[in-house]
Amino acid sequence: MNFVSTNNPAHRVSLKQAVLDSLPPDNGLYMPERLPALDAGFWQEWRDLTFQEIGLRVAQAFFGHDVPAEALRSIIDESLSFDAPLVEVAERQHVLELFHGPTLAFKDFGARFMARLMGWLARDDASMLTVLVATSGDTGGAVAHAFHGVPGIRVVILYPQGKVSGLQEKQLTTLGGNITALEVDGSFDDCQRLVKAALLDSGLSGQLRLTSANSINISRLVPQSFYYIHSARLLPAGVAPVFVVPSGNLGNLTAGLLAERLGLKVEHFVAANNRNDVLTEYLAGQPYAPRPSRATLSNAMDVGAPSNFARLLALFNHDHAAMSRRISGCSVSDEQTLAAIAEVAGCHHYQLDPHGAVGWYAAQQWHRAHPDSTTVVLETAHPAKFAEVLAQVPGIGPVAIPDRLASLADKDKCAIPMAADEAAFFACLRKLPSIG
């Protein structure tokens, strides 16, 4: 299957080029030339399939023309080595726990798949691949863990100084080896801007063989569609869920829409924003107006210029009415986020992280208008990663820290401070040592 730019459908490339280049030269995003659909046979048996079997069938639909079934099966088995439980917190109100992977965040699904697919695509290449990733929280840790020690690949992570939690920072700054962390004096949007600038600089990108591990890369986006289908099969037969998606760079929401295009029955999507709510404003009829991001308690969603908006436009053929019929937006304040954490803990004895709390609040707004709906809130990270936030909620006791996080506390942070400046970033990349 070929992949095309959202800015120019005539620009077609192979899967290998789309994944290893990450961005088209026209600054669009790669999308499949045609959106596949799973056949009737799949939908007759999907409820009886395992999570891994679902992942394999979806991966084959997008990548099966280019990657042999045996290789894809190995990639899937290594990537989906942990579960995504669906928890009914209240009647017809569910939480999909996506934090059971190695770094306790939903990014583990996409990062592990992408690392293995990139490794397979570049298996015969002689030159080193340099993976760039901007993170507002969980992406950096997931990518660092997924690529750590992978031969022939080095990773450079850009994160905004002072705008990720302490444990998130330790996850991306303590591995060393082929992982380099850059602590940027700026916002996530600055980090994302610098990554895009490097990828689009033909001289630099060619010299260092650059690619990206953000959700701008199609190979990180597709595997996120696996758990939408997986979770829907766990609901009673005939129930089409409303997926409530905590939304920042819009990759998770886009993956849900891809699952729907594959044939999954979905009642509706709700994009749950924090104060960085350009999508909510757009869906409500205002012009799309990206702006500098604002810091919130749900830091992984602090994105003022979401890259995947371009893919949303492509999926709906730039038809605002069509998009707003399938997606509703909801903007949630920090105060409402804390209130949602307190309510769910007090009434349902369930602990949300700040991002899941944004989703829960949005789901409650949907239920007030649609009481018969069945909602699935995507819980994107383990609450322990945000102990500082949960400590602000009255009545919430100390958060139990899983061993894999607690073990990071005494590790030394290793990060290179850097201005949010293109020239400084390019100079830093050119000074990167070779990895043996």
C-alpha positions in Angstrom: 0.0 0.0 0.0 1.2 3.5 -0.8 1.0 6.4 1.6 0.1 10.0 0.6 0.6 13.4 2.1 -2.4 15.2 3.6 -1.2 18.3 1.8 -0.8 16.6 -1.6 -2.5 13.3 -2.5 -0.3 13.1 -5.6 2.8 12.6 -3.3 2.9 8.8 -2.9 5.6 6.8 -1.1 6.1 3.3 0.1 5.5 2.1 3.7 9.3 2.1 4.4 9.6 5.7 3.2 6.5 6.9 5.1 7.7 5.3 8.4 11.5 6.1 8.1 11.0 9.6 6.8 8.0 10.3 9.1 7.0 13.6 7.4 6.4 14.4 3.8 8.6 17.3 2.4 5.5 19.5 2.1 4.9 19.4 5.9 1.8 17.3 5.6 1.3 14.0 7.4 1.2 10.6 5.8 -2.1 8.7 5.4 -2.9 5.4 3.6 -3.7 6.0 0.0 -7.0 4.2 0.7 -8.5 3.4 4.1 -8.9 -0.3 4.5 -11.9 -2.1 6.0 -11.9 -5.4 7.8 -14.0 -8.0 6.0 -17.3 -9.5 7.1 -15.5 -12.6 8.3 -13.6 -10.6 10.8 -16.7 -9.0 12.2 -18.4 -12.4 12.5 -15.7 -13.7 14.9 -14.1 -10.6 16.4 -15.6 -11.0 19.8 -13.9 -14.4 20.2 -10.5 -13.2 19.1 -7.6 -12.4 21.4 -6.2 -8.9 21.7 -3.1 -10.1 19.7 -5.3 -11.6 17.0 -7.2 -8.3 16.6 -3.9 -6.4 16.4 -2.6 -8.8 13.8 -5.6 -8.5 11.6 -5.6 -4.6 11.8 -1.9 -4.5 11.2 -2.3 -6.7 8.1 -5.0 -4.4 6.8 -2.6 -1.4 6.8 0.8 -3.0 6.4 0.3 -6.5 5.2 1.1 -5.7 1.5 4.7 -4.8 2.6 5.4 -6.9 5.7 5.1 -10.7 5.7 2.6 -12.2 8.0 5.2 -14.0 10.1 7.1 -10.7 10.7 3.9 -8.9 11.6 2.9 -11.7 14.0 6.2 -11.4 15.8 5.9 -7.6 16.0 2.4 -7.9 17.4 3.3 -10.6 20.0 6.2 -8.5 21.3 4.2 -5.3 21.3 1.0 -6.5 22.9 2.5 -8.4 25.8 0.2 -6.7 28.4 -3.5 -6.3 28.7 -5.9 -3.3 28.4 -8.7 -4.1 30.9 -12.1 -2.5 30.5 -13.5 -1.6 34.0 -17.2 -0.8 34.5 -16.9 2.0 37.1 -20.7 2.8 37.1 -23.6 1.6 35.1 -22.9 2.0 31.4 -19.8 4.0 32.4 -16.5 2.3 31.6 -12.8 3.1 31.9 -10.3 1.5 29.5 -7.1 1.0 31.4 -4.2 1.7 28.9 -1.5 1.9 31.5 -0.4 -1.7 32.1 2.6 -1.5 29.8 6.3 -1.0 30.7 6.1 2.7 31.2 2.5 2.8 32.6 1.1 4.8 29.8 -1.0 4.2 26.6 2.0 5.3 24.5 3.5 1.9 25.1 1.2 0.3 22.6 2.3 2.6 19.7 5.9 3.0 20.7 6.7 -0.7 21.0 5.0 -1.5 17.7 6.8 1.3 15.9 10.2 0.4 17.3 9.8 -3.2 16.1 8.4 -2.2 12.7 11.2 0.4 12.2 13.8 -2.2 13.1 12.3 -4.6 10.5 12.1 -2.0 7.8 15.7 -0.9 8.4 17.1 -4.3 9.0 19.4 -4.3 5.9 20.3 -0.6 6.0 24.0 0.3 6.8 23.5 3.8 8.2 22.2 4.6 11.7 18.7 5.9 12.1 18.1 8.9 14.4 14.6 9.0 16.0 13.4 12.4 17.2 10.5 12.7 19.6 8.9 15.7 21.3 7.0 14.9 24.5 4.6 16.6 26.8 4.7 13.8 29.2 4.4 10.1 28.5 5.6 9.8 24.9 9.2 10.3 25.8 9.3 7.5 28.4 7.5 5.1 26.2 9.7 5.7 23.2 12.9 5.6 25.3 11.9 2.3 26.8 10.8 0.8 23.4 14.0 1.8 21.6 16.6 1.4 24.4 19.4 -0.8 23.2 17.9 -1.4 19.7 20.9 -1.8 17.3 21.4 0.8 14.6 18.9 3.3 16.1 19.5 6.3 18.5 16.7 8.4 20.0 16.7 12.1 20.8 13.9 13.2 23.1 12.9 16.9 23.5 10.8 17.8 26.6 9.7 21.2 28.0 11.7 22.2 31.1 9.5 22.1 34.3 6.4 20.9 32.5 6.5 17.1 33.0 6.0 15.3 36.3 9.1 14.2 38.2 8.5 10.5 37.5 7.8 11.2 33.8 11.1 13.1 33.6 13.0 10.2 35.2 11.6 7.7 32.7 13.1 9.6 29.8 16.4 10.9 31.3 17.8 7.9 33.1 18.4 5.2 30.5 21.5 6.5 28.7 23.0 4.4 26.0 21.3 5.2 22.7 18.8 7.6 24.4 19.6 11.3 24.6 17.3 13.8 26.4 17.1 17.5 25.6 15.6 19.7 28.3 14.1 22.6 26.3 13.5 26.0 27.7 10.0 26.3 26.2 6.7 24.5 25.7 5.7 21.2 24.1 4.8 23.2 21.0 8.4 24.5 20.8 9.7 20.9 21.0 7.3 19.8 18.3 8.3 22.7 16.1 12.0 21.9 16.4 11.4 18.3 15.5 9.4 19.2 12.4 12.1 21.8 11.4 14.8 19.1 11.6 12.8 16.6 9.6 12.0 19.1 6.9 15.6 20.3 6.6 16.8 18.1 3.7 20.5 18.6 4.4 20.3 17.8 8.1 17.7 15.0 7.7 19.7 13.3 5.0 23.0 13.7 6.8 21.7 12.1 10.1 18.9 10.0 8.6 16.2 11.5 10.8 12.7 10.2 11.6 10.1 10.8 14.3 8.5 8.7 17.0 5.6 11.1 17.6 2.1 10.3 16.4 2.9 12.2 13.3 4.5 8.9 12.3 1.8 6.6 10.8 3.4 3.5 12.4 2.8 4.8 15.9 -0.8 5.8 15.1 -2.2 2.6 13.6 -1.5 0.3 16.6 -3.5 2.7 18.8 -6.6 1.6 16.9 -6.1 -2.0 18.2 -7.5 -1.2 21.7 -10.6 0.5 20.4 -11.7 -2.8 18.8 -10.5 -4.8 21.7 -12.5 -2.8 24.2 -15.7 -2.7 22.2 -15.8 -6.6 22.0 -15.8 -6.7 25.8 -19.2 -4.8 25.9 -22.5 -6.6 25.6 -23.4 -7.6 22.0 -25.1 -4.9 20.1 -23.7 -2.0 22.2 -22.0 0.7 20.2 -19.9 2.7 22.6 -19.3 6.4 22.9 -15.5 6.7 23.2 -14.4 9.6 25.4 -10.8 10.5 24.5 -8.5 12.8 26.5 -7.1 14.8 23.6 -3.8 16.7 23.1 -2.0 16.1 19.9 -5.1 14.2 18.6 -3.3 11.0 17.7 -5.5 8.8 20.0 -8.7 10.3 18.6 -7.5 9.8 15.1 -6.7 6.2 15.8 -10.3 5.7 17.1 -11.6 7.1 13.8 -9.4 4.7 11.9 -10.9 1.8 13.9 -14.4 3.1 12.9 -13.4 3.2 9.3 -12.2 -0.4 9.6 -15.8 -1.3 10.4 -16.2 -0.8 14.2 -19.6 0.3 15.3 -19.2 3.5 17.4 -22.1 5.7 18.6 -20.0 8.8 18.9 -16.6 10.3 19.9 -16.1 12.9 22.5 -12.8 14.8 22.4 -12.0 15.8 26.0 -9.7 18.8 26.1 -8.2 20.7 29.0 -7.7 24.5 28.6 -5.8 23.8 25.4 -9.1 23.4 23.6 -8.6 24.5 20.0 -10.4 21.4 18.8 -13.4 21.9 21.1 -13.7 25.5 19.8 -13.4 24.3 16.2 -16.2 21.7 16.6 -18.4 24.4 18.2 -18.1 26.4 15.0 -15.2 28.7 15.6 -12.2 29.0 13.2 -9.4 26.7 13.9 -6.9 28.9 15.8 -3.8 27.2 17.1 -2.1 29.1 19.9 0.7 28.7 22.5 -0.1 25.9 24.9 -1.0 26.6 28.5 0.2 24.5 31.4 -2.5 22.4 33.2 -2.7 19.5 35.6 -3.2 17.1 32.7 0.2 18.0 31.2 0.4 15.4 28.4 -2.6 17.2 26.8 -1.0 20.6 26.9 -0.8 21.1 23.1 -1.8 24.3 21.4 -1.1 23.3 17.8 -2.1 19.6 17.5 -0.4 18.0 14.5 -3.0 15.3 13.9 -5.7 17.9 13.2 -4.5 17.6 9.6 -5.4 13.9 9.6 -8.9 14.7 11.0 -9.4 17.1 8.2 -8.3 14.5 5.7 -10.6 11.8 7.2 -13.6 14.2 6.9 -12.6 15.7 3.6 -12.4 19.1 5.2 -16.1 19.0 6.0 -16.7 20.7 9.3 -20.3 19.6 9.5 -19.4 15.9 8.9 -16.7 16.1 11.6 -18.9 17.7 14.2 -21.6 15.1 13.6 -19.1 12.3 14.7 -17.1 14.2 17.3 -18.2 16.4 20.1 -15.7 18.5 22.1 -15.6 19.3 25.8 -13.3 21.7 27.6 -12.4 20.8 31.2 -10.7 23.1 33.7 -8.1 22.1 36.4 -10.8 22.6 39.1 -13.2 20.3 37.2 -10.4 17.8 36.8 -9.7 17.7 40.5 -13.4 17.4 41.3 -13.7 14.5 38.9 -10.9 12.7 40.7 -12.5 13.3 44.0 -16.0 12.2 42.9 -14.8 8.9 41.3 -12.7 8.1 44.3 -15.4 8.9 46.8 -18.4 7.5 45.0 -16.9 4.6 43.0 -13.7 3.8 44.9 -11.7 4.1 41.7 -8.6 6.3 41.2 -8.2 8.3 38.0 -5.1 10.1 36.8 -5.6 13.8 35.7 -6.0 12.9 32.0 -8.6 10.2 32.7 -10.3 12.7 35.0 -10.7 15.1 32.1 -12.2 12.3 30.1 -14.5 11.3 33.0 -15.8 14.8 33.4 -16.5 15.0 29.7 -18.3 11.7 29.8 -20.6 12.9 32.6 -21.6 15.9 30.4 -22.4 13.5 27.6 -24.5 11.2 29.9 -26.6 14.2 31.1 -27.8 14.7 27.6 -27.7 11.0 26.5 -28.5 8.9 29.6 -28.8 5.6 27.6 -25.4 5.8 26.1 -22.5 3.5 27.0 -19.3 5.4 27.5 -15.7 4.2 27.4 -13.2 6.7 28.8 -9.6 6.1 27.7 -7.5 6.2 30.9 -4.1 7.0 29.4 -1.7 6.8 32.4 -1.3 5.3 35.8 -2.3 7.6 38.6 1.0 7.1 40.4 2.8 9.1 37.7 0.9 12.2 39.0 1.1 11.8 42.8 1.7 15.6 43.1 -1.6 16.3 41.4 -3.5 13.7 43.4 -2.1 15.2 46.6 -4.2 18.3 45.9 -7.5 16.3 46.1 -9.0 16.2 49.6 -9.6 12.7 50.9 -7.2 11.0 48.5 -4.6 9.1 50.4 -1.0 8.4 49.3 -0.7 6.9 45.9 0.9 3.4 45.7 3.9 3.7 43.5 4.5 0.5 41.3 8.0 -0.9 41.7 9.0 0.0 38.1 8.4 3.7 38.9 9.7 3.7 42.5 13.0 2.3 41.3 13.6 5.5 39.3 13.6 7.8 42.3 17.3 7.3 43.1 18.5 7.3 39.5 20.4 10.3 38.2 18.8 12.5 35.6 20.9 13.0 32.5 19.6 15.7 30.2 21.2 18.4 28.0 19.7 21.9 28.7 18.8 23.7 25.4 17.1 26.9 24.3 14.0 26.6 22.1 16.1 27.6 19.2 16.4 25.9 15.8 20.1 26.7 15.4 20.9 25.4 18.8 19.0 22.2 18.2 20.6 21.5 14.8 24.0 22.1 16.3 23.2 19.7 19.1 22.1 17.0 16.6 25.3 17.4 14.6 27.4 16.8 17.8 25.7 13.6 18.7 28.2 10.8 19.2 27.9 7.5 17.2 26.4 4.6 19.2 28.3 1.4 19.0 
